[in-house]
Amino acid sequence: MQVLGRVTILLPMKNAEPWLADCLYSICRQTYTHWECILVDDHSSDHSVQIASSFLHLDPRFRLIANRGNGIVDALNTALTKASGTWITRMDADDLMPPDKLALLWTALRQRKNYIATGKVRYFSPASVSPGYRDYEQWLNERAEAQDHWEWIYRECVIASANWLTHRDNVQFPSDVYPEDYSLVFDWYRKRLQVTSLSKITHMWREHPARTSRNSAHYHQPAFFRMKTARFVEIDRDRSRPLVVLGDNVKTNLLRHALESKGETPLFIQRSEVKKMHDLHNPQVLVGVFPSVKDRFHLEAWLADQGLKMGTDWFYT
């Protein structure tokens, strides 16, 4: 039975022994108390199950079940079938929840079914956080401040994988579709759900060498480009308009292969030759470069002068 007001936390785990206890303690300390956490063991070979089992005795709001299949998507779906909450969030076994995370997201959501509540993120590590992850952290937090997530949907995954709360009807994880977090966000984008974002940190991401995003090909750049290119063609591509890819770099080469696999033959233009677009009528533009702030301002102003709107006619990728 679904319980109105209850938040179900989906928490897959696989060999999370070094971090799992800290993660579960952070859930126990939530100021919003009307939650359940469904832990799904994805065939761990360490002491993750024993650690999780110890928390079942500490707090009856934890439940532990075995993955019906293999991998994180199957684990998430296994958890979802057991969820009794009307409202769903996800947690990663190596991360931490700030104590007021659920309270903040719940308050922001205000029980609105067609909304996604999110907030800011912060990476932490006993060593150092790589510059790339710091850049992503800053970029995500800029989106939270600007509340412009859907305009940037093709640049990166605009909502962190374990930093959201929404109605259970909005949560689905298609089998064998990776990266599953980006796929879920694209589903929300396709349905044009509203995103409401807080300017407070609501998720703490642990940086460590064993992170799945570092070690699985499901989360490497080619997988993301295949995903976002396919979604662009499905959701936003208007084949009555010429398609331009702006830039000449590693990313635009990935775009080339992904677009050609979808039957697209875009015109590739280097940023220095952007005025070539004068000869095109009403193009759609994928910007495969991300220049400095000054150059970005000039590029965006030029595109606006051509009557092209970000998030409708052109997109960063």
LOBA-63026 format. One record per residue: z negated, x, y of N, C-alpha, C in turn; residue in one letter; residue number from 1. Coordinates in steps of 0.05 Angstrom, whole numbers. Example, Ala and Ser with C-alpha at 12.3 -4.5 7.8 and 13.67 -1.06 7.14 Angstrom:
% residues 2
{{-156,264,-114},{-156,246,-90},{-156,264,-66},"A",1}
{{-142,257,-45},{-143,273,-21},{-157,258,1},"S",2}
This chain:
% residues 317
{{0,17,-24},{0,0,0},{0,17,25},"M",1}
{{18,11,44},{19,26,69},{-5,17,87},"Q",2}
{{-18,37,99},{-41,31,116},{-33,36,145},"V",3}
{{-35,15,162},{-29,18,190},{-49,36,203},"L",4}
{{-39,56,217},{-57,75,231},{-62,100,216},"G",5}
{{-58,100,189},{-63,124,174},{-39,143,177},"R",6}
{{-45,168,180},{-25,189,180},{-25,203,153},"V",7}
{{-1,205,141},{2,220,116},{14,247,122},"T",8}
{{1,268,113},{10,295,117},{23,304,91},"I",9}
{{49,310,92},{63,321,68},{60,351,68},"L",10}
{{49,362,47},{44,391,47},{53,404,20},"L",11}
{{78,413,19},{87,428,-4},{74,456,-5},"P",12}
{{69,467,-28},{58,494,-30},{69,508,-54},"M",13}
{{74,534,-50},{83,551,-72},{73,579,-67},"K",14}
{{55,588,-84},{44,615,-82},{34,620,-53},"N",15}
{{18,602,-44},{7,604,-16},{-22,614,-16},"A",16}
{{-30,627,-37},{-58,636,-39},{-69,650,-14},"E",17}
{{-55,669,-2},{-67,683,21},{-73,666,45},"P",18}
{{-60,643,48},{-63,628,73},{-73,599,69},"W",19}
{{-72,589,44},{-76,561,40},{-103,551,49},"L",20}
{{-125,565,44},{-151,556,52},{-153,553,82},"A",21}
{{-143,572,97},{-143,570,126},{-128,545,136},"D",22}
{{-105,540,123},{-89,517,130},{-104,491,125},"C",23}
{{-117,489,102},{-131,464,95},{-156,460,112},"L",24}
{{-170,482,118},{-192,479,137},{-183,469,164},"Y",25}
{{-160,477,173},{-150,468,199},{-144,438,198},"S",26}
{{-137,428,175},{-133,399,172},{-159,385,172},"I",27}
{{-179,396,158},{-205,384,157},{-218,380,184},"C",28}
{{-211,399,202},{-223,399,229},{-209,381,249},"R",29}
{{-190,365,240},{-176,348,259},{-195,327,271},"Q",30}
{{-192,324,298},{-208,304,311},{-199,275,305},"T",31}
{{-173,272,299},{-163,246,289},{-169,246,259},"Y",32}
{{-185,227,250},{-196,228,223},{-182,210,203},"T",33}
{{-164,192,213},{-152,173,195},{-127,184,182},"H",34}
{{-130,204,165},{-107,217,153},{-112,220,123},"W",35}
{{-90,225,109},{-91,234,81},{-71,258,79},"E",36}
{{-77,276,62},{-60,299,58},{-52,301,29},"C",37}
{{-26,300,24},{-16,301,-3},{-5,329,-8},"I",38}
{{-19,344,-23},{-11,371,-31},{7,370,-56},"L",39}
{{30,383,-55},{48,383,-78},{52,412,-86},"V",40}
{{43,417,-110},{46,445,-121},{74,448,-132},"D",41}
{{89,467,-121},{116,472,-130},{117,496,-149},"D",42}
{{102,492,-172},{103,512,-194},{92,539,-185},"H",43}
{{69,539,-172},{56,564,-164},{47,580,-188},"S",44}
{{48,607,-184},{39,625,-205},{15,641,-196},"S",45}
{{4,634,-173},{-20,648,-163},{-44,628,-165},"D",46}
{{-63,631,-147},{-87,614,-148},{-86,590,-128},"H",47}
{{-61,583,-120},{-59,561,-100},{-71,535,-111},"S",48}
{{-66,529,-136},{-76,503,-147},{-106,503,-147},"V",49}
{{-119,526,-154},{-148,527,-155},{-159,523,-126},"Q",50}
{{-147,536,-107},{-156,533,-79},{-153,504,-70},"I",51}
{{-130,492,-75},{-126,464,-68},{-146,446,-82},"A",52}
{{-151,451,-107},{-170,434,-122},{-198,435,-110},"S",53}
{{-206,458,-100},{-232,460,-88},{-235,443,-64},"S",54}
{{-213,438,-50},{-214,421,-26},{-216,391,-33},"F",55}
{{-207,384,-57},{-209,356,-66},{-238,348,-67},"L",56}
{{-256,367,-74},{-284,361,-76},{-297,361,-48},"H",57}
{{-286,377,-30},{-297,378,-2},{-290,353,14},"L",58}
{{-266,342,9},{-256,320,26},{-237,303,9},"D",59}
{{-245,277,5},{-229,260,-12},{-202,252,0},"P",60}
{{-198,259,25},{-172,253,38},{-150,271,27},"R",61}
{{-157,292,13},{-137,309,0},{-130,299,-27},"F",62}
{{-104,300,-34},{-94,293,-61},{-76,316,-70},"R",63}
{{-77,322,-95},{-61,344,-106},{-44,333,-129},"L",64}
{{-18,337,-127},{1,329,-149},{21,351,-154},"I",65}
{{34,349,-176},{54,369,-184},{82,360,-174},"A",66}
{{98,379,-167},{126,373,-159},{141,361,-183},"N",67}
{{155,339,-178},{171,327,-199},{196,343,-205},"R",68}
{{204,359,-186},{228,375,-189},{223,404,-183},"G",69}
{{241,416,-169},{238,444,-161},{247,448,-132},"N",70}
{{232,463,-117},{239,469,-90},{226,451,-70},"G",71}
{{229,458,-45},{214,445,-24},{223,417,-19},"I",72}
{{249,411,-21},{259,384,-17},{248,365,-38},"V",73}
{{249,373,-63},{237,357,-84},{207,353,-79},"D",74}
{{193,374,-70},{164,372,-65},{159,352,-42},"A",75}
{{174,353,-21},{171,334,1},{176,306,-8},"L",76}
{{196,302,-24},{202,275,-34},{181,265,-53},"N",77}
{{170,283,-69},{148,276,-87},{124,267,-71},"T",78}
{{118,281,-50},{95,273,-33},{101,247,-19},"A",79}
{{125,243,-10},{132,218,5},{129,194,-13},"L",80}
{{134,196,-39},{131,173,-56},{102,165,-60},"T",81}
{{84,183,-55},{55,178,-58},{41,171,-32},"K",82}
{{56,172,-9},{44,168,17},{36,139,21},"A",83}
{{12,135,31},{3,108,37},{2,103,67},"S",84}
{{6,124,83},{4,121,112},{30,109,123},"G",85}
{{27,95,145},{50,84,160},{64,106,176},"T",86}
{{49,127,182},{59,148,199},{59,174,184},"W",87}
{{80,190,187},{84,213,170},{87,238,187},"I",88}
{{75,260,177},{80,287,188},{82,306,165},"T",89}
{{90,330,171},{93,351,150},{76,375,158},"R",90}
{{67,390,139},{52,415,144},{62,436,125},"M",91}
{{63,461,134},{69,484,118},{44,498,110},"D",92}
{{43,507,85},{18,517,74},{8,544,86},"A",93}
{{25,557,101},{17,582,113},{11,579,143},"D",94}
{{12,555,154},{8,551,183},{-19,538,188},"D",95}
{{-24,534,214},{-50,522,223},{-45,499,242},"L",96}
{{-62,479,240},{-62,457,259},{-84,462,280},"M",97}
{{-77,462,306},{-98,461,326},{-116,436,321},"P",98}
{{-141,437,328},{-159,414,321},{-150,387,331},"P",99}
{{-137,386,354},{-129,361,366},{-100,354,360},"D",100}
{{-87,367,341},{-58,362,337},{-52,333,330},"K",101}
{{-65,322,310},{-59,295,302},{-67,275,324},"L",102}
{{-89,280,337},{-97,262,359},{-77,261,381},"A",103}
{{-67,285,389},{-47,287,410},{-21,273,403},"L",104}
{{-11,279,379},{14,267,370},{11,237,367},"L",105}
{{-11,228,356},{-16,199,352},{-16,185,379},"W",106}
{{-30,197,398},{-32,185,425},{-4,184,438},"T",107}
{{11,206,435},{38,207,447},{57,186,434},"A",108}
{{54,183,408},{72,164,394},{66,135,402},"L",109}
{{41,129,405},{33,101,412},{44,80,393},"R",110}
{{45,87,368},{54,69,347},{82,58,352},"Q",111}
{{99,73,366},{126,65,371},{144,74,348},"R",112}
{{155,55,333},{169,61,308},{193,79,312},"K",113}
{{208,75,334},{233,89,338},{230,114,355},"N",114}
{{207,127,354},{201,151,369},{193,173,350},"Y",115}
{{197,198,360},{187,222,347},{168,235,367},"I",116}
{{144,241,359},{125,256,376},{124,285,368},"A",117}
{{125,303,387},{124,331,381},{110,345,404},"T",118}
{{108,372,403},{94,387,423},{104,416,423},"G",119}
{{87,433,435},{95,461,436},{85,476,411},"K",120}
{{96,500,407},{89,517,384},{79,544,393},"V",121}
{{65,558,375},{57,585,381},{57,601,354},"R",122}
{{72,623,354},{71,641,331},{47,659,333},"Y",123}
{{35,665,310},{13,685,309},{17,702,284},"F",124}
{{5,726,286},{7,745,264},{-14,766,267},"S",125}
{{-26,776,245},{-44,799,247},{-30,824,256},"P",126}
{{-4,825,252},{12,847,261},{26,838,287},"A",127}
{{52,841,288},{67,833,312},{87,811,304},"S",128}
{{94,795,324},{114,774,320},{141,785,330},"V",129}
{{161,782,314},{187,794,321},{198,781,346},"S",130}
{{214,796,362},{226,785,386},{242,760,382},"P",131}
{{256,758,359},{272,734,354},{255,709,352},"G",132}
{{232,712,338},{215,688,335},{201,682,362},"Y",133}
{{195,702,378},{184,697,404},{204,682,422},"R",134}
{{229,690,419},{250,676,435},{253,647,426},"D",135}
{{251,643,400},{253,615,390},{230,599,399},"Y",136}
{{206,611,398},{182,597,408},{185,589,438},"E",137}
{{195,608,454},{198,602,482},{219,580,486},"Q",138}
{{241,581,471},{262,561,474},{252,534,465},"W",139}
{{238,532,443},{227,506,435},{208,495,456},"L",140}
{{191,512,468},{172,503,488},{186,494,513},"N",141}
{{209,507,520},{225,497,542},{236,469,537},"E",142}
{{244,464,513},{254,437,506},{231,417,509},"R",143}
{{207,425,500},{184,407,503},{178,400,532},"A",144}
{{180,419,549},{176,415,578},{198,397,590},"E",145}
{{223,404,583},{245,390,595},{251,363,582},"A",146}
{{241,358,558},{246,334,543},{277,329,540},"Q",147}
{{291,350,534},{320,348,532},{330,357,505},"D",148}
{{316,350,484},{321,359,457},{350,354,448},"H",149}
{{359,329,452},{385,322,441},{408,336,454},"W",150}
{{405,345,479},{426,360,492},{431,387,479},"E",151}
{{411,397,465},{412,424,453},{413,424,423},"W",152}
{{419,401,411},{417,397,382},{433,417,366},"I",153}
{{456,426,377},{473,444,361},{467,473,366},"Y",154}
{{448,479,383},{441,507,387},{422,517,365},"R",155}
{{400,503,362},{380,509,341},{367,483,332},"E",156}
{{350,485,312},{334,461,305},{314,456,327},"C",157}
{{317,434,341},{303,429,366},{274,419,363},"V",158}
{{267,412,339},{239,404,333},{229,420,310},"I",159}
{{207,434,313},{197,452,293},{191,436,267},"A",160}
{{195,449,244},{195,435,218},{169,421,212},"S",161}
{{146,431,222},{120,418,216},{106,410,241},"A",162}
{{121,402,261},{109,396,287},{119,369,298},"N",163}
{{115,348,282},{125,322,290},{108,300,276},"W",164}
{{110,277,288},{97,253,276},{116,229,282},"L",165}
{{121,213,261},{138,190,265},{132,169,244},"T",166}
{{145,146,246},{142,125,226},{155,133,200},"H",167}
{{143,124,179},{153,132,152},{182,124,147},"R",168}
{{191,102,160},{219,94,156},{239,114,167},"D",169}
{{229,133,184},{247,153,196},{248,179,180},"N",170}
{{235,180,158},{232,205,143},{246,203,116},"V",171}
{{267,220,113},{281,222,87},{291,250,84},"Q",172}
{{290,260,60},{299,287,53},{320,285,31},"F",173}
{{346,285,38},{367,283,17},{365,306,-2},"P",174}
{{369,301,-27},{366,322,-48},{386,345,-43},"S",175}
{{375,369,-46},{391,393,-45},{406,397,-19},"D",176}
{{395,387,3},{407,391,29},{389,410,45},"V",177}
{{399,433,51},{384,454,66},{400,463,90},"Y",178}
{{387,472,111},{358,472,116},{348,443,120},"P",179}
{{328,435,105},{320,407,105},{307,398,131},"E",180}
{{295,416,146},{283,408,171},{305,402,192},"D",181}
{{326,418,192},{348,413,211},{363,387,203},"Y",182}
{{366,382,177},{379,358,167},{363,333,176},"S",183}
{{337,334,175},{320,312,183},{323,307,213},"L",184}
{{323,328,229},{327,325,258},{354,314,265},"V",185}
{{375,322,251},{401,311,255},{402,281,248},"F",186}
{{387,273,228},{385,245,221},{373,229,244},"D",187}
{{352,240,257},{340,227,280},{360,226,303},"W",188}
{{374,248,307},{394,249,329},{416,228,324},"Y",189}
{{426,226,300},{447,207,293},{438,178,300},"R",190}
{{412,173,294},{401,146,299},{392,143,328},"K",191}
{{394,165,344},{386,165,372},{357,155,376},"R",192}
{{339,165,358},{311,160,362},{302,175,387},"L",193}
{{282,165,400},{272,177,425},{251,199,417},"Q",194}
{{252,221,432},{233,243,428},{214,243,451},"V",195}
{{188,242,446},{168,245,466},{152,270,460},"T",196}
{{150,288,480},{140,314,475},{116,321,493},"S",197}
{{97,335,482},{73,343,497},{76,371,507},"L",198}
{{63,377,530},{64,405,539},{40,421,529},"S",199}
{{27,411,508},{6,426,495},{15,436,468},"K",200}
{{3,458,459},{10,470,433},{-2,452,411},"I",201}
{{16,443,393},{8,426,371},{13,438,344},"T",202}
{{24,462,343},{28,475,317},{26,505,320},"H",203}
{{13,518,301},{10,547,300},{26,557,276},"M",204}
{{47,572,282},{65,583,261},{55,612,254},"W",205}
{{50,616,228},{42,643,219},{67,659,213},"R",206}
{{69,682,225},{91,701,219},{82,721,198},"E",207}
{{96,723,177},{90,743,156},{115,749,139},"H",208}
{{116,771,126},{141,779,112},{149,761,90},"P",209}
{{130,745,78},{137,728,55},{146,701,63},"A",210}
{{149,695,89},{158,669,98},{184,661,85},"R",211}
{{186,636,76},{210,626,63},{234,629,82},"T",212}
{{230,624,108},{253,626,126},{264,654,128},"S",213}
{{248,674,121},{257,702,121},{272,709,96},"R",214}
{{265,696,74},{273,706,47},{292,688,32},"N",215}
{{296,664,41},{314,645,27},{340,642,42},"S",216}
{{363,644,28},{389,640,41},{392,612,52},"A",217}
{{376,593,43},{377,566,54},{371,566,84},"H",218}
{{358,587,94},{349,587,122},{361,610,138},"Y",219}
{{382,622,128},{395,643,142},{417,631,159},"H",220}
{{427,647,178},{446,637,199},{470,622,188},"Q",221}
{{484,633,167},{507,618,157},{500,589,148},"P",222}
{{477,585,136},{469,558,128},{466,540,151},"A",223}
{{454,550,173},{451,534,197},{478,527,209},"F",224}
{{496,546,209},{522,540,221},{538,520,204},"F",225}
{{536,522,178},{549,502,162},{538,474,167},"R",226}
{{511,473,170},{498,447,175},{507,436,202},"M",227}
{{504,452,223},{509,440,250},{539,435,254},"K",228}
{{556,451,243},{585,445,245},{592,419,231},"T",229}
{{582,415,208},{588,390,193},{577,366,209},"A",230}
{{553,369,220},{542,346,235},{558,341,261},"R",231}
{{567,362,274},{583,358,298},{608,343,291},"F",232}
{{622,351,270},{647,337,262},{641,308,255},"V",233}
{{618,303,242},{612,276,233},{603,258,257},"E",234}
{{587,269,275},{573,253,295},{588,253,322},"I",235}
{{596,276,332},{605,278,360},{634,286,363},"D",236}
{{648,294,343},{675,303,346},{694,279,352},"R",237}
{{709,282,374},{729,263,382},{756,276,378},"D",238}
{{770,268,357},{795,282,349},{818,275,368},"R",239}
{{814,257,387},{834,251,407},{834,272,429},"S",240}
{{813,290,429},{810,310,450},{813,338,438},"R",241}
{{825,356,453},{826,384,443},{798,396,441},"P",242}
{{795,413,421},{769,426,416},{771,456,423},"L",243}
{{752,465,440},{752,493,448},{726,506,439},"V",244}
{{727,530,428},{704,546,423},{704,569,443},"V",245}
{{683,571,458},{681,590,480},{664,614,470},"L",246}
{{676,638,470},{662,662,462},{676,677,440},"G",247}
{{668,702,436},{680,719,416},{658,737,405},"D",248}
{{644,728,385},{621,744,374},{616,735,345},"N",249}
{{594,744,334},{588,737,306},{585,707,303},"V",250}
{{572,694,322},{568,665,319},{595,650,320},"K",251}
{{612,658,338},{638,644,340},{655,648,315},"T",252}
{{651,671,302},{665,676,276},{654,657,255},"N",253}
{{628,653,255},{616,634,236},{626,606,242},"L",254}
{{628,599,268},{639,573,276},{667,570,266},"L",255}
{{683,591,269},{711,590,261},{714,582,231},"R",256}
{{699,596,214},{701,590,185},{690,562,179},"H",257}
{{668,554,192},{657,528,187},{675,505,196},"A",258}
{{687,509,220},{705,488,230},{730,486,214},"L",259}
{{742,509,206},{766,508,190},{761,495,163},"E",260}
{{737,498,153},{731,485,127},{730,454,130},"S",261}
{{727,445,155},{726,416,161},{753,406,172},"K",262}
{{773,423,170},{800,415,178},{805,417,208},"G",263}
{{788,431,223},{790,433,252},{805,460,258},"E",264}
{{822,459,279},{836,483,288},{831,486,318},"T",265}
{{807,494,326},{801,496,354},{815,519,368},"P",266}
{{816,518,394},{826,539,411},{802,557,417},"L",267}
{{804,583,411},{783,602,417},{789,617,443},"F",268}
{{770,616,462},{773,628,488},{749,646,494},"I",269}
{{754,670,503},{732,687,511},{721,677,537},"Q",270}
{{695,683,541},{682,673,565},{695,682,591},"R",271}
{{706,706,590},{720,717,614},{746,702,620},"S",272}
{{755,687,600},{781,672,604},{776,642,605},"E",273}
{{752,634,614},{745,606,613},{764,588,629},"V",274}
{{776,600,650},{794,583,667},{819,574,652},"K",275}
{{824,585,629},{846,575,612},{843,546,605},"K",276}
{{818,536,607},{814,508,600},{825,489,621},"M",277}
{{833,500,645},{845,484,665},{870,469,654},"H",278}
{{883,482,635},{908,471,625},{904,449,603},"D",279}
{{879,445,596},{873,425,575},{862,400,587},"L",280}
{{870,377,576},{861,351,585},{836,342,570},"H",281}
{{814,340,585},{789,329,574},{781,341,547},"N",282}
{{776,367,547},{769,380,521},{740,375,513},"P",283}
{{734,378,488},{707,382,478},{702,412,475},"Q",284}
{{679,421,482},{674,450,483},{649,457,467},"V",285}
{{651,476,449},{628,488,436},{624,516,448},"L",286}
{{602,520,460},{597,546,473},{582,564,453},"V",287}
{{596,584,444},{585,602,424},{572,627,435},"G",288}
{{568,627,461},{554,650,474},{530,638,489},"V",289}
{{510,654,492},{486,646,508},{480,668,528},"F",290}
{{493,667,551},{492,690,570},{465,691,585},"P",291}
{{462,710,602},{438,713,619},{435,688,636},"S",292}
{{411,685,647},{405,660,663},{425,657,685},"V",293}
{{431,679,699},{450,678,722},{478,669,713},"K",294}
{{488,683,692},{515,676,682},{515,648,670},"D",295}
{{493,640,658},{491,613,646},{493,592,668},"R",296}
{{480,597,690},{481,578,713},{510,575,722},"F",297}
{{524,597,725},{552,596,734},{570,582,714},"H",298}
{{566,587,688},{582,574,667},{577,544,667},"L",299}
{{552,536,668},{545,508,668},{556,494,692},"E",300}
{{554,507,715},{565,495,740},{595,492,738},"A",301}
{{609,512,727},{638,510,724},{645,487,706},"W",302}
{{631,484,683},{637,462,665},{632,435,678},"L",303}
{{610,433,694},{605,409,709},{627,402,729},"A",304}
{{638,423,741},{660,419,760},{685,408,747},"D",305}
{{687,413,721},{710,403,706},{705,374,696},"Q",306}
{{682,363,704},{675,336,695},{664,335,667},"G",307}
{{655,357,656},{644,358,629},{614,359,630},"L",308}
{{602,341,614},{573,338,614},{561,350,589},"K",309}
{{540,366,593},{526,378,570},{514,356,552},"M",310}
{{516,359,526},{505,340,507},{524,317,502},"G",311}
{{546,316,517},{567,295,512},{594,307,508},"T",312}
{{602,325,527},{628,337,526},{627,367,517},"D",313}
{{605,379,522},{602,407,513},{574,412,503},"W",314}
{{572,432,485},{547,437,471},{544,467,467},"F",315}
{{519,477,471},{513,504,462},{510,504,432},"Y",316}
{{520,526,419},{518,528,389},{505,554,382},"T",317}
